[in-house]
Amino acid sequence: MNSKTHSPHSPSGASHTPAWLGLSVLLLAGFVTIFDLFVVNVAIPNIQNQLAASFSQIGFIVAGYELAFGVLLITGGRLGDLFGRRRLFIIGMASFTLASALCGLAPTAFLLIIARVLQGLAAALLFPQVYASIRVNFEGDHSRRAFGLLGMTLGLAAIAGQILGGWLIHADLFGLGWRSIFLINIPIGLLAIALARYIPETRAPHGQGLDSTGVVLISLALSLLLIPLIQSSEHGRPASSLAALAAAGLLFVIFYKQQERRRCAGHPPLVDMQLLAQPRFALGALLVLLVYSTASSFFLCFALLLQSGLGLSPFHAGSIFAPASVGFVAASLSAPRLVTRYGTRVITLGAAGYAVSFAWLIGQVAWAGAQTEPVHLIPALIFLGACQGLIMTPLLNLVLGFVNEAQAGMASGVISSIQQVGAALGVAVVGLLFNAGQNASSAAASQAEQYTSAFVIGLSYNLLASVLISFLLLALSRAHQDVQQT
């Protein structure tokens, strides 16, 4: 491992830092940020009952974290480059720990939404430092090993979000119920802050300035896009929602022009629009948006079906979904070897299987209705997780491979942001359909019948999106092969 700090501003004692211990602290931070992406889905039915949360508020509790996380990821990375990645790690972890405490103590759904947004903002400061610190401090085989450990950690975080989160709620430790899934971050955060001294301090030799105007514009645009979509699940489409959507479109145009002006003036833009002018990268970015929009939304729908609809406890619901997470991790680990051997057709086949898995689940639930046996869904869930694993990691590597080395950092930040924004968008759209499915049920329908119907209608988006993903991936794969042959 290279323990140099890659900066003349770095502390001279950094070369003696036991950096493998520093890696364990970075992995701990990566774990908690991804854990909190997944764990809230298991807790949603309990939160809904205890805080009398409306369906739109549930959407905000899930999507608020994802949206805030995604919008400020690039900014968080830039701040680390400028002021030191270990310093931003400590600030981000302290903020994340405080926001987690606010989530765990929130007395109302509205305050929980605010706390979740703050938690997402803190995660956006914290998470980029994990990747950047590993990238600059590890080389060669050490780098591959470190990133392999990071990938495994993030996969385990997804599984733990379902199983550990469900167990914490089911165990009802100290009578905390769902609040324990957030409060558990406090001792973890304090431990990470105490051990942060083992992370070598690094920063970019020539830090780029921050585009605060761009951050404000894109944040407002995305908020005005997603908030009306989530609210319309209960309030229909009032004139104010349509006005907000129109304003969002206008702000996206202004953001594009503002970014181009900065680039032409020689200032670093928040997003280099020349990236999106490259057809293969633009198509890849759309694919990432669609893939991630189907993932988070599915977790939400499935948790509501199992707990609110079929009456499972959070722990049992998490245990039912766990095989899908295992399938995802196993396929993610084998995907690079398969792509090396068989090429991009592996990703395309994975996407086709992904569509089949959604059709399989929809068919099972639609056929059995209120008599659905959750354990019978496990084979389809394993298949879904495996197909997802064949798509996600190879797709990211494929898309980032379309840009030259000088644009790699910017492209990585853009794709990371699109992942989270796509997840928030999926929650908004599927939440709208899910609630519409509930409302369409007859007054005489049982709760199980209402939720199975809502699940089928809500997941129709995931099915359509996965079919579109299959066709777009086929086009991208052909374009990639044509470029390689020329």
C-alpha positions as CSV (number, residue, x, y, z in Angstrom):
1,M,0.0,0.0,0.0
2,N,1.1,3.5,-0.7
3,S,0.6,5.6,2.4
4,K,1.8,8.9,0.9
5,T,-0.8,11.6,1.0
6,H,-0.5,12.7,-2.6
7,S,-0.5,16.3,-1.5
8,P,2.1,18.9,-0.3
9,H,-0.5,20.0,2.3
10,S,-0.8,16.6,3.9
11,P,0.6,15.9,7.4
12,S,4.2,14.6,7.4
13,G,3.4,11.7,9.8
14,A,0.9,10.2,7.3
15,S,3.5,7.8,6.0
16,H,3.5,5.9,9.3
17,T,-0.3,5.5,9.4
18,P,-1.4,1.9,9.6
19,A,-3.6,2.2,6.5
20,W,-5.1,-1.2,6.5
21,L,-6.7,-0.3,9.8
22,G,-7.8,3.0,8.1
23,L,-9.4,0.8,5.4
24,S,-11.5,-0.9,8.0
25,V,-12.8,2.5,9.2
26,L,-13.6,3.4,5.6
27,L,-15.5,0.1,5.1
28,L,-17.5,0.8,8.3
29,A,-18.6,4.1,6.9
30,G,-19.5,2.6,3.5
31,F,-21.5,-0.1,5.4
32,V,-23.7,2.4,7.4
33,T,-24.5,4.6,4.4
34,I,-25.7,1.7,2.3
35,F,-27.3,0.0,5.3
36,D,-29.5,3.1,5.7
37,L,-30.5,3.0,2.1
38,F,-32.1,-0.5,2.6
39,V,-33.1,-0.8,6.2
40,V,-35.8,1.8,6.1
41,N,-37.9,-0.3,3.7
42,V,-38.3,-3.0,6.4
43,A,-39.4,-0.4,8.9
44,I,-41.9,1.5,6.7
45,P,-45.0,-0.4,7.9
46,N,-44.1,0.2,11.6
47,I,-43.3,3.8,10.9
48,Q,-46.6,4.2,9.1
49,N,-48.5,2.8,12.0
50,Q,-46.7,4.6,14.9
51,L,-46.4,8.0,13.3
52,A,-49.7,7.9,11.4
53,A,-47.7,8.6,8.2
54,S,-49.6,9.1,4.9
55,F,-48.5,7.2,1.8
56,S,-46.8,10.3,0.3
57,Q,-44.9,10.8,3.6
58,I,-43.7,7.2,3.3
59,G,-42.4,8.0,-0.2
60,F,-40.6,11.1,1.2
61,I,-39.0,9.1,4.0
62,V,-37.5,6.7,1.5
63,A,-36.8,9.0,-1.4
64,G,-35.6,12.0,0.7
65,Y,-32.4,10.2,1.7
66,E,-31.8,9.0,-1.8
67,L,-32.4,12.4,-3.5
68,A,-30.2,14.3,-1.0
69,F,-27.5,11.7,-1.2
70,G,-27.5,11.7,-5.0
71,V,-27.6,15.5,-5.6
72,L,-24.6,16.3,-3.4
73,L,-22.4,13.3,-4.1
74,I,-20.3,15.3,-6.6
75,T,-20.1,18.3,-4.3
76,G,-19.0,16.0,-1.4
77,G,-16.2,14.6,-3.6
78,R,-15.0,18.1,-4.5
79,L,-15.0,19.2,-0.9
80,G,-12.8,16.3,0.0
81,D,-10.4,17.2,-2.8
82,L,-10.2,20.8,-1.6
83,F,-10.1,20.5,2.2
84,G,-8.8,17.0,2.8
85,R,-10.6,13.7,2.6
86,R,-10.1,12.6,6.2
87,R,-11.4,16.0,7.4
88,L,-14.5,15.6,5.3
89,F,-14.8,12.0,6.4
90,I,-15.0,13.2,10.1
91,I,-17.4,16.0,9.3
92,G,-19.6,13.7,7.2
93,M,-19.6,10.9,9.8
94,A,-20.3,13.4,12.7
95,S,-23.2,14.8,10.6
96,F,-24.5,11.4,9.7
97,T,-24.4,10.3,13.3
98,L,-26.3,13.4,14.4
99,A,-28.9,13.1,11.7
100,S,-29.4,9.4,12.6
101,A,-30.1,10.4,16.2
102,L,-32.7,12.9,14.9
103,C,-34.3,10.2,12.8
104,G,-34.5,7.9,15.8
105,L,-36.0,10.6,18.0
106,A,-38.4,12.1,15.4
107,P,-41.9,12.5,17.0
108,T,-43.7,13.0,13.7
109,A,-43.5,11.8,10.1
110,F,-42.7,15.4,8.9
111,L,-39.7,15.7,11.3
112,L,-38.6,12.2,10.2
113,I,-38.6,13.3,6.6
114,I,-36.5,16.4,7.5
115,A,-34.0,14.2,9.4
116,R,-33.8,11.7,6.5
117,V,-32.9,14.5,4.1
118,L,-30.2,15.7,6.5
119,Q,-29.0,12.1,6.8
120,G,-28.8,11.9,3.0
121,L,-26.8,15.2,2.8
122,A,-24.4,13.9,5.4
123,A,-24.0,10.6,3.5
124,A,-23.1,12.7,0.4
125,L,-20.3,14.3,2.3
126,L,-19.1,11.0,3.7
127,F,-19.4,8.4,1.0
128,P,-17.2,10.0,-1.7
129,Q,-14.3,10.1,0.8
130,V,-14.5,6.3,1.1
131,Y,-13.9,5.8,-2.7
132,A,-11.4,8.6,-3.1
133,S,-9.3,7.5,-0.1
134,I,-9.1,4.0,-1.3
135,R,-8.3,5.1,-4.8
136,V,-5.3,7.3,-3.8
137,N,-3.9,5.2,-1.0
138,F,-3.9,1.8,-2.6
139,E,-2.1,0.6,-5.7
140,G,-1.9,-2.5,-7.9
141,D,-3.0,-5.7,-6.2
142,H,-3.6,-3.8,-2.9
143,S,-6.1,-1.6,-4.8
144,R,-8.0,-4.5,-6.3
145,R,-8.1,-6.2,-2.9
146,A,-9.3,-3.0,-1.2
147,F,-12.1,-2.4,-3.7
148,G,-13.0,-6.0,-3.6
149,L,-13.5,-5.7,0.1
150,L,-15.5,-2.6,-0.4
151,G,-17.8,-4.3,-2.9
152,M,-18.3,-7.2,-0.5
153,T,-19.0,-4.8,2.4
154,L,-21.7,-2.9,0.4
155,G,-23.3,-6.2,-0.6
156,L,-23.4,-7.3,3.0
157,A,-24.9,-3.9,4.0
158,A,-27.8,-4.6,1.6
159,I,-28.4,-8.0,3.2
160,A,-28.0,-6.7,6.7
161,G,-30.5,-3.9,5.9
162,Q,-33.1,-6.6,5.4
163,I,-32.2,-9.2,8.1
164,L,-30.5,-7.1,10.9
165,G,-33.0,-4.3,10.4
166,G,-35.9,-6.7,10.6
167,W,-34.5,-8.3,13.7
168,L,-33.9,-5.0,15.5
169,I,-37.6,-4.0,14.9
170,H,-38.9,-7.4,15.8
171,A,-36.7,-7.6,19.0
172,D,-38.1,-4.2,20.1
173,L,-34.9,-3.5,22.1
174,F,-35.7,-1.1,25.1
175,G,-39.1,-0.6,23.5
176,L,-37.5,1.4,20.7
177,G,-39.1,-0.5,17.8
178,W,-38.2,1.0,14.4
179,R,-36.2,3.8,16.0
180,S,-33.4,1.3,16.8
181,I,-32.5,1.0,13.1
182,F,-31.4,4.7,13.2
183,L,-30.1,4.9,16.8
184,I,-27.7,1.9,16.2
185,N,-25.7,4.3,14.0
186,I,-24.7,6.4,17.0
187,P,-22.2,4.1,18.6
188,I,-20.9,3.0,15.1
189,G,-20.5,6.7,14.1
190,L,-18.6,7.6,17.3
191,L,-16.3,4.6,16.9
192,A,-15.6,5.6,13.3
193,I,-14.8,9.2,14.3
194,A,-12.5,8.0,17.1
195,L,-10.6,5.7,14.6
196,A,-10.5,8.2,11.7
197,R,-6.9,9.2,12.7
198,Y,-5.8,5.9,11.0
199,I,-7.0,7.2,7.6
200,P,-4.2,9.0,5.8
201,E,-5.1,12.6,5.0
202,T,-5.1,13.3,1.3
203,R,-6.4,16.0,-1.1
204,A,-6.1,16.9,-4.7
205,P,-2.9,18.7,-5.6
206,H,-4.9,21.4,-7.5
207,G,-8.3,21.5,-5.9
208,Q,-11.1,22.6,-8.3
209,G,-13.5,25.3,-7.2
210,L,-17.1,24.6,-6.2
211,D,-20.0,25.4,-8.5
212,S,-22.5,26.5,-5.8
213,T,-24.9,27.9,-8.4
214,G,-25.1,24.6,-10.2
215,V,-25.7,22.7,-7.0
216,V,-28.7,25.0,-6.1
217,L,-30.1,24.8,-9.6
218,I,-30.0,21.0,-9.9
219,S,-31.2,20.5,-6.4
220,L,-34.3,22.7,-7.0
221,A,-35.0,21.1,-10.4
222,L,-34.9,17.6,-9.0
223,S,-37.0,18.5,-5.9
224,L,-39.6,20.2,-8.1
225,L,-39.7,17.1,-10.3
226,L,-40.0,14.5,-7.5
227,I,-42.0,16.2,-4.8
228,P,-45.2,16.6,-7.0
229,L,-44.8,12.9,-8.2
230,I,-44.7,11.7,-4.6
231,Q,-47.5,14.0,-3.4
232,S,-49.8,13.0,-6.4
233,S,-50.0,9.5,-4.9
234,E,-52.6,10.9,-2.5
235,H,-53.5,14.4,-3.8
236,G,-54.0,13.7,-7.5
237,R,-52.6,16.2,-10.0
238,P,-53.5,19.7,-8.8
239,A,-52.5,22.8,-10.7
240,S,-49.6,23.5,-8.3
241,S,-48.1,20.1,-9.1
242,L,-48.2,20.7,-12.8
243,A,-46.7,24.2,-12.3
244,A,-43.9,22.6,-10.2
245,L,-43.1,20.1,-13.0
246,A,-43.0,22.9,-15.6
247,A,-40.7,24.9,-13.3
248,A,-38.5,21.8,-13.0
249,G,-38.2,21.5,-16.8
250,L,-37.2,25.2,-17.0
251,L,-34.6,24.8,-14.3
252,F,-33.1,21.8,-16.0
253,V,-32.6,24.0,-19.2
254,I,-31.1,26.9,-17.1
255,F,-28.8,24.4,-15.4
256,Y,-27.6,23.1,-18.8
257,K,-26.9,26.5,-20.1
258,Q,-25.2,27.6,-16.8
259,Q,-22.9,24.5,-16.9
260,E,-22.0,25.2,-20.5
261,R,-21.1,28.8,-19.7
262,R,-18.8,27.7,-16.9
263,R,-17.1,25.2,-19.2
264,C,-16.6,27.6,-22.0
265,A,-15.2,30.2,-19.5
266,G,-12.6,27.7,-18.3
267,H,-14.2,27.0,-14.9
268,P,-14.9,23.4,-13.8
269,P,-18.6,22.6,-14.2
270,L,-20.6,20.5,-11.7
271,V,-21.5,18.3,-14.7
272,D,-19.6,18.4,-17.9
273,M,-22.4,18.4,-20.5
274,Q,-19.9,17.2,-23.1
275,L,-20.2,13.8,-21.4
276,L,-23.9,13.6,-22.1
277,A,-23.3,14.7,-25.7
278,Q,-21.5,11.4,-26.2
279,P,-24.2,9.0,-27.4
280,R,-22.9,5.8,-25.7
281,F,-22.4,7.5,-22.3
282,A,-25.8,9.2,-22.5
283,L,-27.5,5.9,-23.3
284,G,-25.5,4.3,-20.5
285,A,-26.6,7.0,-18.0
286,L,-30.2,6.5,-19.0
287,L,-29.8,2.7,-18.4
288,V,-28.3,3.4,-14.9
289,L,-31.2,5.6,-14.1
290,L,-33.8,3.0,-15.2
291,V,-32.0,0.1,-13.5
292,Y,-31.7,1.9,-10.1
293,S,-35.3,3.2,-10.4
294,T,-36.5,-0.5,-10.3
295,A,-34.4,-1.5,-7.3
296,S,-35.3,0.7,-4.4
297,S,-39.0,0.9,-5.5
298,F,-39.2,-2.9,-5.5
299,F,-37.9,-3.1,-1.9
300,L,-40.6,-0.7,-0.8
301,C,-43.4,-2.5,-2.5
302,F,-42.3,-5.9,-1.3
303,A,-41.9,-4.8,2.3
304,L,-45.4,-3.3,2.2
305,L,-46.9,-6.5,0.7
306,L,-45.3,-8.8,3.2
307,Q,-45.9,-6.8,6.3
308,S,-48.9,-4.6,5.8
309,G,-50.6,-7.0,3.3
310,L,-49.7,-10.5,4.4
311,G,-49.0,-9.8,8.1
312,L,-45.4,-10.9,8.4
313,S,-43.1,-9.4,11.1
314,P,-40.2,-7.2,10.0
315,F,-37.7,-10.0,10.8
316,H,-39.6,-12.6,8.8
317,A,-40.1,-10.2,5.9
318,G,-36.4,-9.5,5.9
319,S,-35.6,-13.2,6.0
320,I,-37.9,-13.8,3.0
321,F,-36.0,-11.2,1.0
322,A,-32.5,-12.2,2.1
323,P,-32.1,-15.0,-0.5
324,A,-32.4,-12.3,-3.2
325,S,-29.6,-10.3,-1.6
326,V,-27.5,-13.5,-1.5
327,G,-28.2,-14.1,-5.2
328,F,-27.2,-10.5,-5.9
329,V,-23.9,-10.8,-4.1
330,A,-23.0,-14.1,-5.7
331,A,-23.8,-12.9,-9.2
332,S,-22.0,-9.6,-8.7
333,L,-18.8,-11.5,-7.7
334,S,-19.0,-13.8,-10.7
335,A,-20.1,-11.1,-13.3
336,P,-16.7,-9.6,-14.0
337,R,-15.3,-13.1,-15.0
338,L,-18.3,-13.9,-17.1
339,V,-18.1,-10.5,-18.9
340,T,-14.4,-11.1,-19.6
341,R,-15.2,-14.5,-21.1
342,Y,-18.5,-13.8,-22.9
343,G,-18.6,-10.1,-23.4
344,T,-21.5,-7.7,-23.0
345,R,-24.1,-10.3,-23.9
346,V,-23.9,-11.4,-20.2
347,I,-25.4,-8.0,-19.2
348,T,-28.0,-8.2,-21.9
349,L,-29.0,-11.7,-20.8
350,G,-29.1,-10.5,-17.2
351,A,-31.5,-7.7,-18.2
352,A,-33.8,-10.2,-20.0
353,G,-33.8,-12.4,-16.9
354,Y,-34.5,-9.3,-14.8
355,A,-37.7,-8.6,-16.8
356,V,-38.7,-12.3,-16.5
357,S,-38.2,-12.2,-12.7
358,F,-40.6,-9.3,-12.4
359,A,-43.1,-11.0,-14.6
360,W,-42.7,-14.1,-12.5
361,L,-43.4,-12.3,-9.2
362,I,-46.3,-10.3,-10.6
363,G,-47.8,-13.5,-12.0
364,Q,-47.5,-15.4,-8.7
365,V,-49.0,-12.7,-6.6
366,A,-51.8,-11.9,-9.2
367,W,-52.7,-15.6,-9.3
368,A,-52.7,-16.3,-5.6
369,G,-54.0,-13.0,-4.5
370,A,-54.7,-12.8,-0.7
371,Q,-53.7,-16.5,-0.5
372,T,-50.1,-15.7,-1.5
373,E,-47.6,-17.8,0.5
374,P,-44.4,-15.6,0.9
375,V,-42.1,-18.6,1.0
376,H,-43.3,-19.6,-2.5
377,L,-41.8,-16.3,-3.8
378,I,-38.3,-17.2,-2.8
379,P,-37.2,-18.9,-6.1
380,A,-38.3,-15.8,-8.1
381,L,-36.5,-13.5,-5.6
382,I,-33.3,-15.5,-5.9
383,F,-33.5,-15.3,-9.7
384,L,-34.3,-11.5,-9.5
385,G,-31.3,-10.9,-7.2
386,A,-28.9,-12.9,-9.4
387,C,-30.1,-11.1,-12.6
388,Q,-29.7,-7.7,-10.9
389,G,-26.2,-8.7,-9.9
390,L,-25.4,-9.5,-13.5
391,I,-26.5,-6.1,-14.6
392,M,-25.4,-3.5,-12.0
393,T,-21.7,-3.8,-11.5
394,P,-20.8,-4.7,-15.2
395,L,-23.1,-1.9,-16.5
396,L,-21.2,0.7,-14.4
397,N,-17.9,-0.6,-15.6
398,L,-19.1,-0.6,-19.2
399,V,-20.5,3.0,-19.1
400,L,-17.5,4.4,-17.3
401,G,-15.3,2.7,-19.9
402,F,-16.8,4.9,-22.6
403,V,-15.1,8.1,-21.4
404,N,-11.4,9.0,-21.6
405,E,-9.2,9.0,-18.6
406,A,-9.4,12.8,-18.1
407,Q,-13.1,12.6,-17.8
408,A,-13.2,9.5,-15.6
409,G,-13.6,11.3,-12.2
410,M,-16.4,13.5,-13.5
411,A,-18.1,10.6,-15.2
412,S,-17.9,8.5,-12.0
413,G,-19.5,11.3,-10.0
414,V,-22.3,11.8,-12.5
415,I,-23.1,8.1,-12.6
416,S,-23.1,7.8,-8.8
417,S,-25.5,10.7,-8.6
418,I,-27.7,9.2,-11.3
419,Q,-27.9,6.0,-9.3
420,Q,-29.5,7.7,-6.3
421,V,-31.7,10.1,-8.3
422,G,-32.9,7.1,-10.2
423,A,-33.8,5.3,-7.0
424,A,-35.7,8.3,-5.7
425,L,-37.5,8.6,-9.1
426,G,-38.5,4.9,-9.0
427,V,-40.0,5.3,-5.5
428,A,-42.0,8.3,-6.6
429,V,-43.4,6.6,-9.7
430,V,-44.1,3.2,-8.1
431,G,-45.5,4.8,-5.0
432,L,-48.0,6.6,-7.2
433,L,-49.1,3.3,-8.9
434,F,-49.1,1.3,-5.7
435,N,-51.4,3.8,-3.9
436,A,-53.6,3.9,-7.0
437,G,-53.9,0.1,-6.9
438,Q,-54.9,0.3,-3.2
439,N,-57.6,2.9,-3.9
440,A,-58.9,0.9,-6.9
441,S,-59.8,-2.1,-4.7
442,S,-63.4,-2.5,-3.7
443,A,-64.5,-1.4,-0.2
444,A,-65.3,-5.0,0.6
445,A,-61.7,-6.2,-0.2
446,S,-59.6,-7.5,2.7
447,Q,-56.3,-5.8,3.5
448,A,-54.4,-8.7,1.9
449,E,-56.4,-8.3,-1.3
450,Q,-55.8,-4.6,-1.4
451,Y,-52.0,-5.0,-1.0
452,T,-51.6,-7.8,-3.4
453,S,-53.6,-5.8,-6.0
454,A,-51.4,-2.7,-5.3
455,F,-48.2,-4.8,-5.6
456,V,-49.2,-6.1,-9.0
457,I,-50.1,-2.6,-10.3
458,G,-47.1,-0.9,-8.6
459,L,-44.6,-3.5,-10.1
460,S,-46.0,-2.9,-13.6
461,Y,-43.6,0.0,-13.8
462,N,-40.6,-2.3,-12.9
463,L,-41.7,-4.8,-15.5
464,L,-42.0,-2.2,-18.3
465,A,-38.8,-0.5,-17.2
466,S,-36.9,-3.8,-17.2
467,V,-38.2,-4.7,-20.7
468,L,-37.0,-1.2,-21.9
469,I,-33.6,-1.9,-20.2
470,S,-33.3,-5.1,-22.1
471,F,-33.8,-3.4,-25.5
472,L,-31.5,-0.4,-24.6
473,L,-28.8,-2.8,-23.4
474,L,-29.0,-4.7,-26.6
475,A,-28.5,-1.5,-28.6
476,L,-25.6,-0.4,-26.3
477,S,-24.0,-3.7,-26.6
478,R,-24.1,-3.6,-30.4
479,A,-22.7,-0.1,-30.4
480,H,-19.9,-1.1,-28.1
481,Q,-19.0,-4.1,-30.3
482,D,-19.1,-1.9,-33.5
483,V,-16.6,0.6,-31.8
484,Q,-14.3,-2.3,-30.8
485,Q,-14.3,-3.7,-34.3
486,T,-13.4,-0.3,-35.9
